């Protein structure tokens, strides 16, 4: 879980800097890792701002022994988590993978009205199933 938190934060760095109007290409070391993105708000950053606190909450579940509480939190947040995670992944995929020319496959843009309901529904189902499984496994392990 810590690795997922660190990875999510790391891939969000271009958007974090862009939000504060700092081009990532002006930051030593990071300018060799990331491509430049436009300054300002990104939908990937919107995803990150929701995903990070939930990852931290899920990580803290080790201190909550009540499986009912864990399940209630996960069931109530998983659809939103899945959609926001998709925002983050899709923006990173396009900005850092497709724009480099490594691959031409573009993930559907979740900010488009015609794509959002399908993306949200599929992501919600996957998110709910994945986190219920993770909670069950963590619950069995203590």
C-alpha positions as CSV (number, residue, x, y, z in Angstrom):
1,X,0.0,0.0,0.0
2,X,2.9,2.4,0.8
3,X,4.3,1.7,-2.6
4,X,1.0,2.6,-4.3
5,X,0.9,5.8,-2.3
6,X,4.4,6.7,-3.3
7,X,3.8,5.8,-7.0
8,X,0.6,7.8,-7.1
9,X,2.4,10.8,-5.7
10,X,5.4,10.4,-8.0
11,X,3.4,10.2,-11.2
12,X,1.3,13.3,-10.1
13,X,4.4,15.5,-9.7
14,X,4.0,17.2,-13.1
15,X,0.4,18.2,-12.3
16,X,1.3,19.4,-8.8
17,X,4.1,21.6,-10.2
18,X,1.8,22.8,-13.1
19,X,-0.9,23.7,-10.6
20,X,1.5,26.1,-8.9
21,X,2.6,27.4,-12.4
22,X,6.1,25.8,-12.2
23,X,7.0,23.9,-15.4
24,X,8.3,20.5,-14.6
25,X,11.1,21.0,-17.1
26,X,12.5,23.7,-14.8
27,X,13.0,21.2,-11.9
28,X,16.3,19.5,-11.9
29,X,16.3,15.7,-12.2
30,X,12.5,15.7,-12.8
31,X,13.0,17.4,-16.1
32,X,14.8,14.2,-17.3
33,X,11.9,12.0,-16.1
34,X,8.7,13.8,-17.1
35,X,7.5,15.6,-20.2
36,X,6.3,19.1,-19.8
37,X,2.6,19.6,-19.3
38,X,0.5,22.7,-19.6
39,X,0.4,24.9,-16.5
40,X,-2.8,25.0,-14.5
41,X,-5.4,22.4,-13.5
42,X,-5.3,18.9,-14.8
43,X,-7.9,16.2,-14.4
44,X,-5.1,13.9,-13.3
45,X,-4.5,16.2,-10.3
46,X,-8.2,16.1,-9.6
47,X,-7.9,12.4,-9.4
48,X,-4.8,12.5,-7.2
49,X,-6.4,14.9,-4.7
50,X,-9.1,12.3,-4.1
51,X,-7.1,9.1,-4.4
52,X,-4.3,10.0,-2.0
53,X,-6.4,10.6,1.1
54,X,-8.4,7.4,0.4
55,X,-5.2,5.4,0.0
56,X,-4.0,6.8,3.3
57,X,-7.4,5.8,4.9
58,X,-7.2,2.3,3.5
59,X,-3.6,2.0,4.7
60,X,-4.8,3.0,8.2
61,X,-7.3,0.1,8.3
62,X,-4.7,-2.0,10.1
63,X,-5.7,-0.2,13.2
64,X,-9.5,-0.8,12.7
65,X,-10.4,-4.3,13.6
66,X,-14.1,-4.0,12.8
67,X,-14.6,-5.6,9.3
68,X,-18.0,-4.1,9.1
69,X,-16.6,-0.6,9.4
70,X,-13.9,-1.3,6.8
71,X,-16.5,-2.7,4.4
72,X,-18.8,0.2,4.8
73,X,-16.0,2.7,4.1
74,X,-14.8,0.8,1.1
75,X,-18.3,0.2,-0.4
76,X,-19.1,3.9,0.0
77,X,-15.9,5.2,-1.4
78,X,-14.9,2.6,-4.1
79,X,-17.0,4.0,-7.0
80,X,-15.5,7.5,-6.5
81,X,-12.0,6.1,-5.9
82,X,-12.2,4.0,-9.1
83,X,-13.3,7.0,-11.2
84,X,-10.7,9.3,-9.7
85,X,-8.0,6.7,-10.1
86,X,-9.0,6.4,-13.8
87,X,-8.7,10.2,-14.1
88,X,-5.2,10.0,-12.8
89,X,-4.1,7.0,-14.9
90,X,-5.7,8.3,-18.1
91,X,-4.1,11.7,-17.8
92,X,-0.7,10.2,-17.0
93,X,-1.0,7.7,-19.8
94,X,-1.7,10.4,-22.4
95,X,0.7,13.1,-21.1
96,X,3.7,10.8,-20.4
97,X,3.3,7.7,-22.5
98,X,1.3,8.6,-25.7
99,X,3.0,12.0,-26.1
100,X,6.4,10.3,-26.0
101,X,5.3,8.1,-28.9
102,X,5.9,4.9,-27.0
103,X,2.4,3.8,-27.8
104,X,-0.5,5.2,-29.8
105,X,-3.3,3.6,-27.8
106,X,-5.3,6.4,-26.1
107,X,-7.5,5.6,-23.1
108,X,-11.0,7.1,-23.3
109,X,-11.1,10.6,-21.9
110,X,-13.2,10.5,-18.8
111,X,-14.0,14.2,-18.9
112,X,-16.0,13.8,-22.1
113,X,-19.8,13.4,-21.4
114,X,-20.2,10.5,-23.8
115,X,-17.5,8.4,-22.2
116,X,-17.9,9.2,-18.5
117,X,-20.9,7.1,-17.6
118,X,-19.4,3.9,-19.1
119,X,-16.0,4.6,-17.6
120,X,-17.6,5.3,-14.3
121,X,-19.7,2.2,-14.3
122,X,-16.9,-0.2,-15.3
123,X,-14.4,1.5,-12.9
124,X,-16.9,1.4,-10.1
125,X,-17.5,-2.4,-10.4
126,X,-13.8,-3.1,-10.7
127,X,-13.0,-0.8,-7.8
128,X,-15.6,-2.3,-5.5
129,X,-14.6,-5.8,-6.3
130,X,-10.8,-5.1,-5.9
131,X,-11.2,-3.3,-2.6
132,X,-13.6,-5.8,-1.1
133,X,-11.0,-8.5,-1.9
134,X,-8.2,-6.4,-0.4
135,X,-10.1,-5.8,2.7
136,X,-11.1,-9.4,3.1
137,X,-7.4,-10.4,2.7
138,X,-6.2,-7.8,5.2
139,X,-9.0,-8.7,7.6
140,X,-7.8,-12.3,7.6
141,X,-4.2,-11.3,8.1
142,X,-4.9,-9.1,11.1
